[in-house]
Amino acid sequence: MKPVEIIKDIKSLKVYTPEQFAEYLGYFRQKDELLKYLQQDTTTQNEIGRRIQTRAGATPINPDYSLSERITRVHFLRESQRESATLGIVSGCFDLLHLGHIRSMAYARQFLSQYPNPLLVALTLSDADIRAKKGESRPVLNVNERLDMICNVDCVDYVLPLEEPNCLSVLRELKPDYFFKDDSDNLQGIVRKEIDLVQSCGGSVAFFPERPGRGISTTRLIDSVMRGQ
């Protein structure tokens, strides 16, 4: 599915208020084109709703780096971007790419903008690692759909698919100036290791204030859809 189709399906699920959806839409590139597509009258089945209700989850696939020039590998960032940039990293599954995710990305970008040459990179887990972490019904969107969605968010410069079940090797290579996390993530052992690694390499950890997406999560959105069956 293309981002326009995913966004239209998400709108049809009615998991957001009209105000929340307007905010959500406002974070994407090519807003006018998205709005025109959303206004088209189509009778196609809601594919996202079907995937949620059947609990099948996306079939694990490998990332397609040709989808966008914003999808990149570690060596490209290290060799061509790292030295001149103030590098910030956000990470997660980003399944369904909900409003909380994007608010967090927007906060990270705004935070970085006070420094020269801000560069925001999003790291996302593989389908197989999300399935191992979240269960057989996840992710709802396969890795290429998730990458395509993130690439269309205004404030993100690059997206990097992770080849391992955590961020440690990427953080070790890129040595970000800022690693953005929720303060509640501190309780997770692997996140604690990631934070310690960033700090040991001279970087800082910036915690999201009051969790920009508090109350919004992919799990809650899925539960909302299931209750509305």
Contacts in CASP RR format, 6 or more apart in sequence:
PFRMAT RR
TARGET T0000
AUTHOR 0000-0000-0000
METHOD contacts of the structure
MODEL  1
MKPVEIIKDIKSLKVYTPEQFAEYLGYFRQKDELLKYLQQDTTTQNEIGR
RIQTRAGATPINPDYSLSERITRVHFLRESQRESATLGIVSGCFDLLHLG
HIRSMAYARQFLSQYPNPLLVALTLSDADIRAKKGESRPVLNVNERLDMI
CNVDCVDYVLPLEEPNCLSVLRELKPDYFFKDDSDNLQGIVRKEIDLVQS
CGGSVAFFPERPGRGISTTRLIDSVMRGQ
1 9 0 8 1.000
1 47 0 8 1.000
1 48 0 8 1.000
1 141 0 8 1.000
1 145 0 8 1.000
2 148 0 8 1.000
3 28 0 8 1.000
3 148 0 8 1.000
3 149 0 8 1.000
3 152 0 8 1.000
4 33 0 8 1.000
4 34 0 8 1.000
4 37 0 8 1.000
4 38 0 8 1.000
5 47 0 8 1.000
6 48 0 8 1.000
6 141 0 8 1.000
6 145 0 8 1.000
6 149 0 8 1.000
7 25 0 8 1.000
7 28 0 8 1.000
7 34 0 8 1.000
7 38 0 8 1.000
8 37 0 8 1.000
8 38 0 8 1.000
8 42 0 8 1.000
9 46 0 8 1.000
9 47 0 8 1.000
9 48 0 8 1.000
9 49 0 8 1.000
10 16 0 8 1.000
10 24 0 8 1.000
10 48 0 8 1.000
10 96 0 8 1.000
11 21 0 8 1.000
11 38 0 8 1.000
12 46 0 8 1.000
13 46 0 8 1.000
13 48 0 8 1.000
13 49 0 8 1.000
13 221 0 8 1.000
13 224 0 8 1.000
13 225 0 8 1.000
15 221 0 8 1.000
15 224 0 8 1.000
15 225 0 8 1.000
16 24 0 8 1.000
16 99 0 8 1.000
20 99 0 8 1.000
23 99 0 8 1.000
24 98 0 8 1.000
24 99 0 8 1.000
24 102 0 8 1.000
25 31 0 8 1.000
25 34 0 8 1.000
25 35 0 8 1.000
25 38 0 8 1.000
26 154 0 8 1.000
27 102 0 8 1.000
27 105 0 8 1.000
27 106 0 8 1.000
27 153 0 8 1.000
27 154 0 8 1.000
27 155 0 8 1.000
28 34 0 8 1.000
28 152 0 8 1.000
28 153 0 8 1.000
28 154 0 8 1.000
29 152 0 8 1.000
29 153 0 8 1.000
29 154 0 8 1.000
30 152 0 8 1.000
48 96 0 8 1.000
48 140 0 8 1.000
48 141 0 8 1.000
49 225 0 8 1.000
51 57 0 8 1.000
51 58 0 8 1.000
51 140 0 8 1.000
52 140 0 8 1.000
52 222 0 8 1.000
52 225 0 8 1.000
52 226 0 8 1.000
53 225 0 8 1.000
53 226 0 8 1.000
53 229 0 8 1.000
55 136 0 8 1.000
55 137 0 8 1.000
56 137 0 8 1.000
57 131 0 8 1.000
57 136 0 8 1.000
57 137 0 8 1.000
57 138 0 8 1.000
57 139 0 8 1.000
57 140 0 8 1.000
58 127 0 8 1.000
58 139 0 8 1.000
58 140 0 8 1.000
58 141 0 8 1.000
58 142 0 8 1.000
58 143 0 8 1.000
58 145 0 8 1.000
59 127 0 8 1.000
59 142 0 8 1.000
60 126 0 8 1.000
60 127 0 8 1.000
60 128 0 8 1.000
60 131 0 8 1.000
60 142 0 8 1.000
60 143 0 8 1.000
61 127 0 8 1.000
61 142 0 8 1.000
61 143 0 8 1.000
61 144 0 8 1.000
62 143 0 8 1.000
63 71 0 8 1.000
63 126 0 8 1.000
63 143 0 8 1.000
63 144 0 8 1.000
63 147 0 8 1.000
63 161 0 8 1.000
64 71 0 8 1.000
64 144 0 8 1.000
64 147 0 8 1.000
65 71 0 8 1.000
65 72 0 8 1.000
65 73 0 8 1.000
67 144 0 8 1.000
67 147 0 8 1.000
67 148 0 8 1.000
67 151 0 8 1.000
68 147 0 8 1.000
68 148 0 8 1.000
68 151 0 8 1.000
68 159 0 8 1.000
70 151 0 8 1.000
70 156 0 8 1.000
70 157 0 8 1.000
70 158 0 8 1.000
70 159 0 8 1.000
71 147 0 8 1.000
71 151 0 8 1.000
71 158 0 8 1.000
71 159 0 8 1.000
71 160 0 8 1.000
71 161 0 8 1.000
72 121 0 8 1.000
72 158 0 8 1.000
72 159 0 8 1.000
72 160 0 8 1.000
73 160 0 8 1.000
74 160 0 8 1.000
74 169 0 8 1.000
74 170 0 8 1.000
74 173 0 8 1.000
74 174 0 8 1.000
77 87 0 8 1.000
77 121 0 8 1.000
77 158 0 8 1.000
77 160 0 8 1.000
77 174 0 8 1.000
78 173 0 8 1.000
78 174 0 8 1.000
81 87 0 8 1.000
81 119 0 8 1.000
81 158 0 8 1.000
82 174 0 8 1.000
82 175 0 8 1.000
84 117 0 8 1.000
85 117 0 8 1.000
85 118 0 8 1.000
85 119 0 8 1.000
86 112 0 8 1.000
86 115 0 8 1.000
86 116 0 8 1.000
86 117 0 8 1.000
86 118 0 8 1.000
86 119 0 8 1.000
86 177 0 8 1.000
86 178 0 8 1.000
87 119 0 8 1.000
87 121 0 8 1.000
87 174 0 8 1.000
87 175 0 8 1.000
87 176 0 8 1.000
87 177 0 8 1.000
87 178 0 8 1.000
88 108 0 8 1.000
88 112 0 8 1.000
88 118 0 8 1.000
88 119 0 8 1.000
88 120 0 8 1.000
88 121 0 8 1.000
88 176 0 8 1.000
88 177 0 8 1.000
88 178 0 8 1.000
88 179 0 8 1.000
88 180 0 8 1.000
89 120 0 8 1.000
89 121 0 8 1.000
89 122 0 8 1.000
89 123 0 8 1.000
89 167 0 8 1.000
89 170 0 8 1.000
89 171 0 8 1.000
89 174 0 8 1.000
89 176 0 8 1.000
89 178 0 8 1.000
89 179 0 8 1.000
89 180 0 8 1.000
90 104 0 8 1.000
90 105 0 8 1.000
90 108 0 8 1.000
90 120 0 8 1.000
90 121 0 8 1.000
90 122 0 8 1.000
90 123 0 8 1.000
90 180 0 8 1.000
91 122 0 8 1.000
91 123 0 8 1.000
91 124 0 8 1.000
91 162 0 8 1.000
91 167 0 8 1.000
92 122 0 8 1.000
92 123 0 8 1.000
92 124 0 8 1.000
92 125 0 8 1.000
93 124 0 8 1.000
93 125 0 8 1.000
93 130 0 8 1.000
93 133 0 8 1.000
93 134 0 8 1.000
93 138 0 8 1.000
93 139 0 8 1.000
93 146 0 8 1.000
93 218 0 8 1.000
94 101 0 8 1.000
94 122 0 8 1.000
94 124 0 8 1.000
94 146 0 8 1.000
94 149 0 8 1.000
94 150 0 8 1.000
95 130 0 8 1.000
95 134 0 8 1.000
95 138 0 8 1.000
95 139 0 8 1.000
95 140 0 8 1.000
95 141 0 8 1.000
95 146 0 8 1.000
95 218 0 8 1.000
96 140 0 8 1.000
96 141 0 8 1.000
96 218 0 8 1.000
96 221 0 8 1.000
96 222 0 8 1.000
97 141 0 8 1.000
97 146 0 8 1.000
97 149 0 8 1.000
97 150 0 8 1.000
97 153 0 8 1.000
98 216 0 8 1.000
98 217 0 8 1.000
98 218 0 8 1.000
98 221 0 8 1.000
99 213 0 8 1.000
99 216 0 8 1.000
100 212 0 8 1.000
100 213 0 8 1.000
100 216 0 8 1.000
100 217 0 8 1.000
101 213 0 8 1.000
102 153 0 8 1.000
103 212 0 8 1.000
103 213 0 8 1.000
104 180 0 8 1.000
104 182 0 8 1.000
104 208 0 8 1.000
104 212 0 8 1.000
104 213 0 8 1.000
105 120 0 8 1.000
105 122 0 8 1.000
105 153 0 8 1.000
105 155 0 8 1.000
105 156 0 8 1.000
106 155 0 8 1.000
106 212 0 8 1.000
107 180 0 8 1.000
107 208 0 8 1.000
107 209 0 8 1.000
107 212 0 8 1.000
108 120 0 8 1.000
108 155 0 8 1.000
108 178 0 8 1.000
108 180 0 8 1.000
108 206 0 8 1.000
109 118 0 8 1.000
109 120 0 8 1.000
109 155 0 8 1.000
109 156 0 8 1.000
111 178 0 8 1.000
111 180 0 8 1.000
111 206 0 8 1.000
112 118 0 8 1.000
112 119 0 8 1.000
112 120 0 8 1.000
112 178 0 8 1.000
115 177 0 8 1.000
119 157 0 8 1.000
119 158 0 8 1.000
120 155 0 8 1.000
120 156 0 8 1.000
120 157 0 8 1.000
120 158 0 8 1.000
121 156 0 8 1.000
121 157 0 8 1.000
121 158 0 8 1.000
121 159 0 8 1.000
121 160 0 8 1.000
121 174 0 8 1.000
121 176 0 8 1.000
122 150 0 8 1.000
122 156 0 8 1.000
122 158 0 8 1.000
122 159 0 8 1.000
122 160 0 8 1.000
123 159 0 8 1.000
123 160 0 8 1.000
123 161 0 8 1.000
123 162 0 8 1.000
123 167 0 8 1.000
123 170 0 8 1.000
124 143 0 8 1.000
124 146 0 8 1.000
124 147 0 8 1.000
124 150 0 8 1.000
124 159 0 8 1.000
124 160 0 8 1.000
124 161 0 8 1.000
124 162 0 8 1.000
125 133 0 8 1.000
125 162 0 8 1.000
125 165 0 8 1.000
126 143 0 8 1.000
126 161 0 8 1.000
126 162 0 8 1.000
126 163 0 8 1.000
126 165 0 8 1.000
127 139 0 8 1.000
127 142 0 8 1.000
127 143 0 8 1.000
129 162 0 8 1.000
129 164 0 8 1.000
129 165 0 8 1.000
130 138 0 8 1.000
130 139 0 8 1.000
131 138 0 8 1.000
131 139 0 8 1.000
132 165 0 8 1.000
133 165 0 8 1.000
137 222 0 8 1.000
138 218 0 8 1.000
139 146 0 8 1.000
140 218 0 8 1.000
140 222 0 8 1.000
141 149 0 8 1.000
143 161 0 8 1.000
147 159 0 8 1.000
147 161 0 8 1.000
150 156 0 8 1.000
150 159 0 8 1.000
151 159 0 8 1.000
160 170 0 8 1.000
162 170 0 8 1.000
163 169 0 8 1.000
166 190 0 8 1.000
166 193 0 8 1.000
166 194 0 8 1.000
167 194 0 8 1.000
168 190 0 8 1.000
168 193 0 8 1.000
168 194 0 8 1.000
168 197 0 8 1.000
171 179 0 8 1.000
171 194 0 8 1.000
171 197 0 8 1.000
171 198 0 8 1.000
171 201 0 8 1.000
172 197 0 8 1.000
172 201 0 8 1.000
175 198 0 8 1.000
175 201 0 8 1.000
175 202 0 8 1.000
175 203 0 8 1.000
176 198 0 8 1.000
176 203 0 8 1.000
177 203 0 8 1.000
177 204 0 8 1.000
178 203 0 8 1.000
178 204 0 8 1.000
178 205 0 8 1.000
178 206 0 8 1.000
179 194 0 8 1.000
179 195 0 8 1.000
179 198 0 8 1.000
179 203 0 8 1.000
179 204 0 8 1.000
179 205 0 8 1.000
179 206 0 8 1.000
180 205 0 8 1.000
180 206 0 8 1.000
180 207 0 8 1.000
180 208 0 8 1.000
181 191 0 8 1.000
181 195 0 8 1.000
181 205 0 8 1.000
181 206 0 8 1.000
181 207 0 8 1.000
181 208 0 8 1.000
182 207 0 8 1.000
182 208 0 8 1.000
182 211 0 8 1.000
183 207 0 8 1.000
183 208 0 8 1.000
183 211 0 8 1.000
184 211 0 8 1.000
185 191 0 8 1.000
186 192 0 8 1.000
186 195 0 8 1.000
195 205 0 8 1.000
198 204 0 8 1.000
198 205 0 8 1.000
199 205 0 8 1.000
END
